Amino acid sequence: MYSEKGLVIVYTGPGKGKTTAALGIVLRSVGHGYKVGMIQFIKGEWYYGELSSSKRLEPEFEMIAAGKGFVGIIDDDHRPEDHQKAAKEAIALAKIRLSSGAYDIIILDEINYAIKLNLVSVEDVLELFKIKPKKTSIILTGNYAPEEIIAAADLVTEMREIKHPYRIGMKAKKGIDY
């Protein structure tokens, strides 16, 4: 178990790798026997590799795809209210998981996007920081991290794209992008 003060960690920025960095912490933490929970705020209806691989890390790792999928893209057939309801339910779930004291790390995947899209408020997220047990770390991913979140965090990393194969028309690669 963590014997130290838990951290608030933010992975943000327009570059690739925010969720991937959080999943790297999952691998490292599970290796130490820590309990990690991940709640995905936007992803939810498409298949991506971590849906299957996360099951191999149970019971130390629990991943919940709480979103209704990516908001406002071509395949999005949900009303904005449906996305907002799912995000609010994900916040409630995060409160339950944090209040349980059973987790060493809670990852709130794509929550910065959820804030940017007005699915949840900055205040909703800052409240989670207040109720977290001292030992628990919280990791937030997604572009557009608000200044209030950055100010409250202990560690912030901004991913910056320098070069990406999307720019030359290459489609997402299985195992790399999803």
N, C-alpha and C positions, 0 to 999 in steps of 0.2 A: 504494500500500500504506500501511497505517497505520504511521506512524513513531513513534507515541506508545504509551504503555501502554494496553492494552485495558481496558475497563471491565466490571464486572458490573452489569447493569441489571435491575431487577425492576419489572414492571407487575402490580399485584395489586389486590384490592378487589372489592366486589360489583357495581360499575358496569360498564356496557358499554364496550368500547374497548381492552381489553388486547392482544388479537391484532392489532387494527387499528393500534394504535400501533407494534407491532413491524413490521408490514408497511409502515408509513410509513418506518421506518428502512431497510427493504429498498429502497424506491424511491430514497431519498436516497443510500444507499451504492452501489447499482448505477450510479447517475448519476456516481459518482466512479471507477467501474471496479473496485470492491471485490468480492471473492468472499464470498457469503453463503450459509449453509446453514440450513435450518429443519427441525427434526424435530418432528412433531406427536405428542404422547403420548396424547391422548384421541381426537381426531377421527380418522376413518379410513374409515368406511363410508358416510357420507352424502355427497351432492354439495354442495359449497360453491364459490363463485366463484373463490377463489384456487387451486383445483386446476387450472383452465384458465389463468387469467391468469399464474400462476407460470411456465408453459412459455414465455411470451413474453419472460421476463427471463433465460432460459437463454442462455449457460452461466454467467453471473455469479451467478445465483440457482438454488439447488437446494432443492426442498421435498419432504420425504418424510413421507407420512401413515403413521406407524408404529403407531398405535393400532388397536384393534378397535371403535372407536366410543365414544359416550358411555356411561359405566358406570352401570348401575342404573336406566336409564330404561325406559319402556314397551317400546320396540323392542329392547332389549338381550337377545339370545338367547345370549350367551357366558357361560361359567362364569367366576367370579372369577379362577381360575387362568389362564385364557386371557388376560385383561386384564393380569395380573401378568407373564406370560411376554412379552407384547408390549412392556410397559414396560421390562422388564429388557433385552430386545433393543434397544430404543431407546437405553437408557443405553450399551450396548456400542457401538452405532453412533456415538453422540456422542463416545465415547472415541476411536474410530478417526478420525472427522473432525477432532477437536481435535489428535490426535497427528500428523496428516498435515502440519500447519502451513500448509495450503493456503488456509485460510479466515480472512478478516478478522473475520467475525462469525458466531457460531453462535446460532440462536434455538431455545430449548427451549420450544415452545408447549404450554401447559396442564400444564406439569410440576408447578406448585404443586398442582393438583388431583390429579395422580398421587401426590404425597407424601401429601396429605390422605386419599386412598383406600387408602393403604398398598400401592400398586403398586410404588413405589420408596421408598428411605429418604432422609432428609436427608443421611446420610453418603454415599450414592451421588452425590448432587448436589454436595456440598462437595468430593468427590474430583475432580470435573470442573474445579472452580476451580483446584485444585492442578496439574493437568496441562496446562492451557491455555497455549499460547504467550503470551509477554509482550504481543505486539501484538494478540492476538485479544480481542474483546469477546464476552461471553456475555449473552444476553437471556433472561430467564425470564418466562413469562406464567402467568396463572391466579390465581384467588382463593385465599385461605388461605395466603399465603406464610409459612412458619415463621419464627420469630424468628431462628433461626440463619442462615437465608438472608438475611434483612433486615440482620443485623449484618455479614455478609460482603460485602454489596453496596456499590457505589460510588454508585449512584443508585436510588432507590425512588420510584415513583409509585403512589399508591392511587387507583383509580377509584371514585368515589362516585356512586351513582344519586340523582338529585334528582327526575327525572320520566322515566317510560318508558311507551310506548304499550301494552306488555303488560298494564299495570295496568288498562287499560280494555277488555281483551279483544282488542286488535289482534294478529294473528299476525305471525310473523317475516316481514320484507320481503326479497325477493331483492335482492341488491346492497347492502343495508344490514346485514342480520344474517347472511347466508350467501352 
